[in-house]
Amino acid sequence: MIRFGERKKKNLMIKNQWYVIYDARKLKKGAVVGVKRLSEKLVLWRNTDNTVGCISDKCCHRGASLSQGFVKDNHIQCPFHGIEFSSNGSCQLIPANGKNANIPETFFQKAYTTQEKHGFIWIFWGNQKEQLPEIPFFDNIDVKMHYAGFENHWQMHYTRCIENQLDVLHLPFVHRTTIGKGNRTIINGPNTVMTDKGFNIYIKNELDNGQKPLKPNEMPEPLPNQQHLKFIFPNLWQNYLTKKLLIIISFTPVDEDNTLLFLAYPHQ
Ligand code: FES
């Protein structure tokens, strides 16, 4: 029941997109992990052929948590009565009925298409189809690059986190001793250049000597290796500092009020 003054929660996640959900290096062969992503409880596991399964964590039999289970013959085995599911969510075995028994149609788990790419495990969150779009990623990152990275939890909706990371006006104040030092409070532009996957933002901060900030259309053409921010819809961000010094963040939704940031520093 919604009480007076309370906001009714809607699922404000953007559907039919690829989302980073896990650091690929942390998912070892035979490992089973339970995570909450996009307001859903999911179980992830890695098969012996290195493929990754991702299905709903709540067993369709009696609701046990599959993430407490085991990997067996490239299936996930429920810890309660041993029912086994494959990566596509289909039930493979009901031990109590015997291996030759028919599987009732009601025994299946919601499943997600997974891919391992750029050091992350991704799922396609939305309507599953045979032909899915490519995982969108930054063109300046080679797939063979290595990553050093870590995770950070922010207690807010992922769109607010992204908004903060694209807000270039706060740097001289919130980060006055680090990335915003120098009291360069005049913000020229920002000049936003649309790309096929999102947009890039170019700025030029200056000391306030009484000049007027340049309007976006008065900004000079960006130079090839100029520092800028890149954004790819719906939740990938990059701070391009130099050709060899980059920071990437995936703002991964946990639920409406929590976001997990996967930060990565790609290098050759
Ligand atoms: S609850 Fe999963 S097998 Fe029974």
Residues whose N, C-alpha, C, O or C-beta is under 5 A from the ligand:
A	BS01	FES	C59 H61 R62 G63 A64 C78 F80 H81 G82 I83
